[in-house]
């Protein structure tokens, strides 16, 4: 499914520890990672979802199961934004999608979509106070933060036949390209630039092409335009239906990926000189469920994101839901869990989770933690079993190591915008998610009141407005 288009009080510095909260975790069930609080890392425990009251705006609470800090960062519907910014909070105030990094490259700003005016609200990336609205001259259509630390204030925006970089702090367009034809948003709603911000893959739903937005020597630099030839990805896909769900450049910029509707991904090589695209032939023995190896198809993955794997010489990979129906079965000698990684070079498959103890089904996948390579972040469906309604991080080395962050408490059946679309900060120590807090709650939110929340797992002192203690007990079910 394509992604949607569409002033606090004085803070008190507080050091929160598991001991202070009465949430001591057995060392056998916890692993300490630098910069993180002591987290639950046992991948086999099954927890019941706690009945928790809805957090109040800018009042920090503690997840009663995992001991992490949770804060609601979007205000009550109809209230003023504050911070000297004109406008009000809408009933739908949330980030765009799990594959769209909401924090800018240096963590100073965080952007939310807002159903009232302004349609984009920029928050302080640390305190979450509102700092600005959308620039009046900014014709945003589908945009992403530039991932490079040298461009922290710029958004990469696609608007019809124009691609641009736009500085949202100084309200100036910094770069612009005229595209060969009008395209369908950024990668049709789910694309990203390469990790260095240089390349983008764009499509109108039929044709795909690559743009080099920052050519390097010996190539002529910007404003020289470097746009590759279009490739018709509909004409030769070989499936019963070749309609496209999304496209993206790979994390390195070496490959382009097309995901056809039904979650059938296909890999293309990019000629480094001409930017021309050709299907990348895969080994005949690499597993897949649809399409052919010769045509570049790999194992089916749902809600997938792209990354570099530091445990495999920074190979380009794609990580998503197991979508071939093999959960709990053996594929190429390994038991398949709900989260699966595929190497783009040759289609090699690695299961990152263990389906034992009735693993719930993964929902959305995010690898936007560019400053913490080697981990993928997963929001799970409400589905009885381990990781039920949870946000977790999974290590990409095949060890099945996890960090368990929080429960999401959103009633999302029939409500796409209520889906949590969990996405980590660049350093992976915080996760932004969406909830109407209408599920497993003692005091509940309205099902149509959709707001953004952050779960914070950083160690040490953090600014807080208030601390709400956890529930006095928690239930553990062992199976």
C-alpha positions in Angstrom: 0.0 0.0 0.0 1.3 3.4 -0.9 2.1 5.9 1.9 -0.5 8.6 2.5 -0.2 12.1 1.0 -1.7 13.8 2.6 4.8 25.6 24.4 5.4 23.3 27.1 6.0 24.1 30.8 9.3 24.2 32.5 11.2 20.9 32.3 12.8 19.0 35.1 16.0 17.0 34.4 15.6 13.5 35.8 17.6 10.4 35.6 15.3 7.4 35.1 16.7 4.0 35.9 15.0 0.6 36.1 15.8 0.4 39.8 14.1 3.8 40.4 11.0 2.6 38.6 10.9 -0.8 40.2 11.4 -2.5 36.8 14.6 -4.4 37.4 15.3 -6.7 34.5 17.2 -10.0 35.0 20.7 -9.8 33.4 20.0 -13.0 31.6 17.1 -11.2 29.8 18.9 -7.9 29.0 21.9 -6.8 27.0 23.3 -3.3 27.4 24.0 -1.3 24.2 26.0 2.0 24.3 23.7 5.0 24.7 20.7 2.9 25.6 19.0 2.4 28.9 18.8 -1.2 30.2 16.2 -2.7 27.9 14.3 -6.0 27.5 16.2 -8.0 25.0 14.8 -11.5 25.5 13.3 -12.4 22.2 11.3 -15.4 23.5 9.2 -13.8 26.3 5.5 -13.2 25.6 3.9 -10.3 27.4 0.2 -9.4 27.6 -0.5 -5.9 26.4 -1.0 -3.7 29.4 -4.1 -1.7 30.0 -2.6 1.8 30.0 -4.1 5.3 30.2 -3.7 7.6 27.2 -0.6 9.9 27.7 -1.3 13.6 27.8 0.4 16.1 25.4 4.1 16.7 26.4 3.7 14.7 29.7 6.2 11.9 29.7 5.1 8.4 30.9 6.8 5.1 31.3 5.8 2.0 29.4 4.7 -0.4 32.1 6.2 -3.5 30.4 9.5 -2.3 29.0 10.4 0.7 31.2 11.0 3.1 28.2 9.7 6.6 28.2 6.7 7.5 26.0 5.6 11.1 25.2 2.8 12.4 23.0 4.3 15.1 20.8 1.1 16.4 19.0 -1.4 18.6 20.8 -5.1 18.2 21.4 -7.3 18.7 18.4 -8.2 22.4 17.9 -5.7 23.8 20.3 -3.1 26.4 19.3 0.2 25.2 18.1 2.1 27.6 20.4 5.7 28.6 20.0 4.7 31.8 18.2 3.4 29.7 15.2 0.0 30.5 13.9 -2.4 27.6 13.5 -4.0 24.7 15.4 -3.5 21.0 15.9 -5.8 18.8 13.7 -7.4 15.5 14.6 -4.7 13.9 12.4 -1.2 15.1 13.4 1.4 12.5 12.7 4.5 11.7 10.6 4.2 10.5 7.0 5.3 6.9 6.9 7.7 4.2 8.4 10.2 4.7 5.6 10.3 8.5 5.8 12.7 9.8 8.4 10.9 12.5 10.4 14.1 13.9 12.1 16.5 16.0 10.0 20.1 14.9 9.5 21.4 16.7 12.7 18.4 15.9 14.9 17.4 19.6 15.5 14.1 19.4 13.7 11.2 16.9 13.4 8.4 17.3 10.9 4.8 16.2 11.3 1.8 16.3 8.9 -1.2 18.2 10.3 -4.8 18.0 9.1 -5.4 21.6 10.2 -3.3 24.6 9.1 -0.4 24.6 8.6 -0.2 21.2 6.8 3.4 20.7 8.0 4.5 21.5 11.5 8.2 21.6 12.5 9.1 20.7 16.1 12.4 21.0 18.0 13.9 17.6 17.5 14.8 17.2 21.2 12.1 19.0 23.2 9.3 18.6 20.6 8.2 22.2 21.1 6.6 23.7 17.9 9.2 26.0 16.2 7.8 26.8 12.8 5.1 26.0 10.2 5.4 25.5 6.5 7.1 28.2 4.4 4.4 30.1 2.4 6.3 29.7 -0.8 7.0 26.0 -0.5 5.0 23.9 -3.0 5.6 20.6 -1.3 4.0 17.5 -2.8 6.0 14.5 -1.5 9.2 15.3 0.2 12.0 13.9 2.4 14.8 15.3 4.6 18.1 15.4 2.8 20.0 12.7 4.6 23.4 14.4 4.5 24.6 16.3 7.6 25.8 19.0 5.2 22.2 19.8 4.2 20.3 19.6 7.5 17.6 22.2 6.7 16.8 21.0 3.1 13.9 18.8 2.0 14.1 16.8 -1.3 10.7 17.5 -2.9 9.0 16.0 -6.0 6.1 18.1 -7.4 4.9 16.9 -10.8 7.7 17.5 -13.3 10.0 19.4 -10.9 12.5 17.9 -8.4 13.9 20.4 -5.9 15.9 20.9 -2.8 14.2 23.3 -0.5 15.6 25.0 2.7 12.6 25.0 5.1 14.3 27.2 7.7 15.3 30.0 5.3 12.4 29.4 2.9 14.6 29.2 -0.2 14.8 26.7 -3.1 18.4 25.6 -3.3 18.4 23.3 -6.3 15.9 22.4 -9.0 15.6 19.9 -11.9 13.1 19.8 -14.7 12.1 16.1 -15.1 11.4 14.4 -18.4 7.8 13.8 -17.4 5.5 14.3 -14.4 6.2 11.6 -11.8 4.0 10.0 -9.1 5.4 11.5 -5.9 8.8 10.4 -4.4 9.2 6.8 -5.5 5.4 6.7 -5.8 5.1 7.6 -2.1 7.5 5.1 -0.5 10.9 6.0 -2.1 14.0 7.5 -0.5 17.2 9.1 -1.8 20.4 7.1 -1.5 21.9 7.3 2.0 24.2 10.1 0.9 21.4 12.1 -0.7 22.9 11.9 -4.2 20.6 9.7 -6.2 16.8 9.3 -6.6 14.7 6.8 -8.5 11.4 8.3 -9.8 8.5 6.9 -11.8 5.1 7.8 -13.3 3.8 4.3 -12.7 5.1 3.0 -16.0 8.5 4.4 -16.6 11.4 4.5 -14.2 14.5 6.8 -14.3 17.4 7.8 -12.0 18.5 11.4 -11.1 22.0 12.2 -10.0 21.3 15.2 -7.8 24.9 15.9 -6.7 27.4 14.8 -9.4 31.0 14.3 -8.3 34.3 14.9 -10.2 35.2 14.2 -12.9 31.5 14.8 -13.7 30.3 18.4 -14.0 28.8 19.5 -10.7 25.3 20.9 -10.2 23.7 22.8 -11.9 24.7 20.4 -14.6 21.7 18.1 -15.1 22.3 14.4 -14.9 19.1 12.3 -15.5 19.2 8.8 -16.9 17.0 7.4 -19.7 13.5 6.1 -18.8 12.9 2.3 -18.6 9.4 0.9 -19.1 9.0 -1.4 -16.1 5.5 -2.5 -17.1 6.2 -3.9 -20.5 8.6 -6.7 -19.6 7.9 -7.6 -15.9 6.4 -11.0 -16.8 3.7 -11.0 -14.1 0.0 -11.4 -14.6 -0.3 -7.7 -13.6 2.6 -5.3 -13.7 1.1 -2.4 -11.8 3.6 -0.8 -9.5 3.3 -0.2 -5.8 6.5 1.8 -5.2 10.0 2.3 -6.5 13.3 3.5 -4.8 17.0 3.8 -5.2 19.0 1.4 -3.0 20.9 2.7 0.0 24.2 2.8 -1.9 22.7 4.2 -5.1 24.0 1.1 -7.0 20.5 -0.4 -7.6 16.9 0.6 -8.2 14.1 -1.5 -6.8 10.5 -1.8 -8.2 7.9 -3.4 -5.9 4.9 -4.5 -8.0 1.5 -4.6 -6.4 1.3 -7.8 -4.3 4.8 -7.1 -2.9 6.8 -8.6 -5.7 10.2 -6.8 -5.7 12.5 -6.6 -8.7 16.1 -5.3 -8.8 17.7 -3.2 -11.5 21.4 -2.4 -12.1 22.2 1.2 -12.7 24.9 2.0 -15.2 27.3 4.4 -13.3 28.2 6.3 -16.5 24.8 6.7 -18.2 22.4 5.9 -15.3 20.6 3.5 -17.7 18.6 0.7 -16.0 18.7 -3.0 -16.8 17.1 -5.9 -14.8 19.7 -7.6 -12.6 19.7 -11.4 -13.3 19.6 -13.4 -10.1 21.0 -16.9 -9.5 18.5 -19.5 -10.5 18.7 -21.1 -7.0 17.9 -18.0 -5.1 14.4 -18.2 -3.6 11.4 -16.3 -4.9 7.7 -16.7 -5.2 6.8 -14.6 -8.3 8.6 -13.5 -11.4 11.8 -15.0 -12.7 15.5 -14.9 -11.7 16.5 -13.7 -15.1 14.2 -10.7 -14.8 15.6 -9.6 -11.5 12.9 -10.8 -9.1 13.8 -11.6 -5.5 11.9 -13.1 -2.5 8.5 -11.4 -1.8 8.7 -8.8 1.0 5.9 -6.6 2.4 6.3 -3.1 3.8 10.0 -3.4 3.1 12.8 -0.8 3.5 16.3 -0.7 2.1 19.7 -0.5 3.9 23.3 -1.4 3.9 24.4 -4.4 5.9 27.6 -3.7 7.9 27.9 -7.4 8.7 28.2 -8.3 5.0 30.6 -5.7 3.6 27.9 -3.0 3.4 26.0 -5.0 0.8 22.7 -3.4 -0.3 19.7 -5.3 1.3 16.0 -5.1 1.5 14.2 -6.0 4.7 10.5 -6.6 5.1 7.6 -8.9 6.1 7.9 -12.5 5.0 5.4 -12.5 2.2 5.8 -15.9 0.5 3.7 -17.7 3.1 6.7 -19.5 4.5 6.6 -18.4 8.1 7.5 -21.4 10.3 8.8 -23.3 7.3 12.3 -24.0 6.1 13.7 -22.1 3.1 17.2 -22.9 1.9 18.0 -24.6 5.2 16.7 -21.9 7.6 13.5 -21.5 9.5 11.6 -18.4 8.3 10.4 -15.9 10.8 8.3 -12.8 10.2 11.1 -10.4 9.3 13.3 -11.3 6.3 16.4 -9.8 4.7 17.3 -10.2 1.0 20.6 -9.2 -0.5 20.1 -7.3 -3.7 23.2 -8.5 -5.4 22.2 -12.1 -5.6 18.8 -12.6 -3.8 20.3 -14.4 -0.8 17.7 -14.6 2.0 18.3 -14.4 5.8 15.5 -14.7 8.3 16.1 -12.1 11.1 13.5 -13.4 13.6 12.6 -16.8 15.0 9.0 -17.8 14.5 9.1 -19.8 17.8 6.6 -19.0 20.6 4.0 -18.0 18.0 5.7 -14.9 16.7 3.1 -12.2 15.8 3.1 -10.9 12.3 5.4 -8.0 11.5 3.6 -4.9 10.1 5.8 -2.0 9.0 9.6 -2.1 8.7 12.0 0.8 8.9 15.8 1.2 8.4 15.8 5.0 8.7 18.4 4.7 11.5 21.2 5.7 9.3 23.5 6.6 12.2 23.0 3.1 13.8 23.7 0.7 10.9 23.1 -3.0 11.4 19.6 -2.8 13.0 16.1 -2.8 11.6 13.0 -1.5 13.4 9.7 -3.3 13.3 6.2 -2.5 14.4 4.2 -5.6 14.9 0.5 -6.3 14.3 -1.9 -6.8 17.2 -1.7 -10.6 16.9 -1.4 -12.9 19.9 2.1 -14.2 20.3 5.5 -12.7 21.0 6.0 -9.1 20.0 2.2 -8.6 20.0 1.6 -4.8 19.2 5.2 -4.1 20.0 7.9 -1.9 18.5 11.2 -3.8 18.4 14.7 -3.4 16.9 16.3 -6.5 15.3 19.9 -7.0 14.6 20.8 -7.6 11.0 23.6 -10.2 11.7 21.2 -13.1 11.8 21.7 -13.6 15.6 18.0 -12.9 16.2 19.1 -10.3 18.8 16.3 -7.7 19.6 15.5 -4.7 21.7 11.9 -4.3 22.8 10.7 -0.7 23.0 6.9 -0.3 23.7 3.3 -1.3 23.0 1.5 1.0 20.5 -2.2 0.9 21.7 -3.7 1.9 18.3 -7.0 0.5 17.0 -6.2 0.6 13.3 -8.6 -1.9 11.7 -10.1 -0.1 8.7 -8.1 3.1 9.5 -4.9 3.5 7.5 -3.9 6.7 9.2 -4.2 4.9 12.6 -1.5 2.4 11.6 1.5 3.1 13.7 4.3 3.3 11.0 7.1 3.1 13.6 10.2 4.9 12.4 13.5 5.3 14.4 15.5 8.4 14.9 18.8 8.4 13.0 20.7 7.0 16.1 17.9 4.4 16.7 17.5 5.3 20.4 14.0 6.9 19.9 11.1 5.7 17.8 8.3 7.8 16.5 4.9 6.0 16.1 1.3 6.8 15.6 -1.6 5.9 17.9 -5.2 6.9 18.6 -4.6 5.1 22.0 -8.0 3.4 21.6 -6.8 -0.2 22.2 -5.8 -1.8 25.6 -6.4 1.4 27.5 -7.9 2.4 30.9 -8.6 5.9 29.7 -8.8 5.9 25.9 -8.5 8.3 23.0 -11.2 8.7 20.3 -10.6 6.3 17.5 -10.4 9.3 15.0 -7.9 11.2 17.1 -4.7 10.3 15.5 -1.5 11.6 17.1 2.3 11.2 17.1 4.2 9.6 20.0 7.9 9.1 20.7 9.3 6.2 22.7 12.7 7.1 24.2 15.3 4.5 25.2 18.3 6.8 25.7 20.4 6.3 28.8 21.2 9.1 31.2 19.3 12.3 32.1 16.6 13.5 29.7 14.3 16.5 29.9 10.8 15.6 31.2 7.7 17.6 32.1 6.4 14.9 34.4 6.9 11.2 35.2 3.9 8.9 35.4 4.9 5.7 37.3 4.3 2.4 35.6 1.5 0.0 36.6 2.2 -1.8 39.8 2.4 -5.2 38.1 2.7 -6.8 34.8 1.6 -10.2 33.5 4.0 -12.6 31.8 2.8 -15.6 30.0 5.2 -18.3 29.2 4.5 -20.9 26.5 
